[in-house]
């Protein structure tokens, strides 16, 4: 009897210890006995986060929420992480939802590979997460608006909206039917390769011609590109004209000389300048032409023999 009582008592104590351990493990208090380091984060709202909730990185649990304290204008969350969990100084903490029953956890991003690891007691940056209550409130307003909108659609309202369209369809049913029939005929002809559009779609000769045109265009573009490259590299006559610095200087000098020559001619300098600008030369030339014209008229009046006699007398 005594042994049975001691046995039952031992089993009861073992079950109590096992239940206590399970409760502590569930609440996260067992982490107090584990090694690790601490990081902190400051949020505008804890969003129903509780002590003992998970801290995850990439969906893997790396620690637990150890303490939540209320500050002047924010909430400070202290987290205890496993020693093998490497959190970077530029990692960011966000409170996420794991279900609609209020289960939350803190998600920490990996951070950049070049950033140093966070030390014990480091303060991490945070990102705001939409509040579930605010989201549900907005959804409630949206559903209320949709409900009010559906209530406004009475049979009279629907009739007023669709009545003119229905009357139009009834009055023009023949035209609409004819238009649909014509569209059906046109699509059938196109599918049969008839007409211009049908030939454009189904005619193999047109396809081959179009491909040849595209090929020729590509060849022309390639040739033009080669010519432009040659010109850019200074090859050929046009390339030398474009890129040769000596030719550019010679052309510039020639244009300068031509400009000076034209300026002198305009000022009346030189033989050509005098021919162009000297009024006296113009009068002499005009007078000479008039005398030559009179002499020609005199030769026409005399006969050929008289002209020969005059020339003979002058010669001998």
Secondary structure, DSSP 8 states (H G I E B T S, - for coil): -HHHHHHHHHHHHHHHHHHHHHHHHHHTGGGGGS--EEEEEEES--TT--TT-EEEETTEEEEEEEEEEE-SSSEEEEEEE-TT---BTT-EEEEEESSTTS-EEEEE----TTS-B--TTEEEEE-----HHHHHHHHHHHHHHHHHHHHH--HHHHHHHHHHHHHHHHHTHHHHHHHHHHHHHHHHHHHTT-HHHHHHHH-HHHHHHHHHHHHHHHHHHHHHHHHHHHHHTT-HHHHHHHH-HHHHHHHHHHHHHHHHHHHHHHHT-HHHHHHHH-HHHHHHHHHHHHHHHHHHHHHHHS-HHHHHHHHHHHH-
